[in-house]
Amino acid sequence: MKSYLAITDRELKSYFVSPIAYIVIALFILITGIFFYLIISNFVELSFRYTMQAQYYRMAPPKLNVNSMAIRPLLHNISLFALFWLPLLTMRLIAEEKKTGTIELIFTSPVRTIETVMAKFTASTTLFVVMLALTFLYMVSLFFFGNPELGPILSGYLGLLLIGMSYIAFGLFFSSITDNQIIAAVATFAFILFFWAIGWMSGFVSPGVGSFLDKLSLINHFDDFAKGVIDLGNIVYYLSFTFFGIFLTYISLESKKWRL
């Protein structure tokens, strides 16, 4: 446990020694903020237009749901942005250790492989939680001007955390099989994008195969969270995906350890 905490602390510090973490967080917050502004502006404009039409026809203005019309699309956009940014955070986790040769020092130390893997995963996940917490401030600002439902927002953020953990687990794995950080980032992006978009192919195959592809899709399981529905099956799916990525990383490092 002490080794796990020490490696986690070292990884978190290493993120903030280099400018990568600052750049990734700043761009993530900036782009999320731009989309937040555009989506909310569009919602306000639509509300104003409907109100004017209702007054013109002497009707009651329709009730627009900010959760379904603005917050849900924003949550989906954040899950998409994470797909682009998280591989940049995970690409160096093990690839850099392999390139500099420090991975051999880790293998010959009394630290267990699973502690190393979990510490690196925890450090990246912690950084992602910080990124999500900063975007949550956008949601908080909505309560000053309206009355959004808190439940779907919280379930949406739970979904973002789980899907982000899935990205990170496989980012860690691809970082463990190469010493080139660019290759690790590109491979992670391609792999996650495949499982993100696999549900789109369901309309081009038989119903049985289509249903199977829908269940494999990373984004399809997120939709319920964005709607405010916390389904145990979706949680199990993301945790299984994450566990499999961590397991493959462990196997990758153990195999290299025994080859030394």
Disulfide bonds with the S-S distance in Angstrom:
none
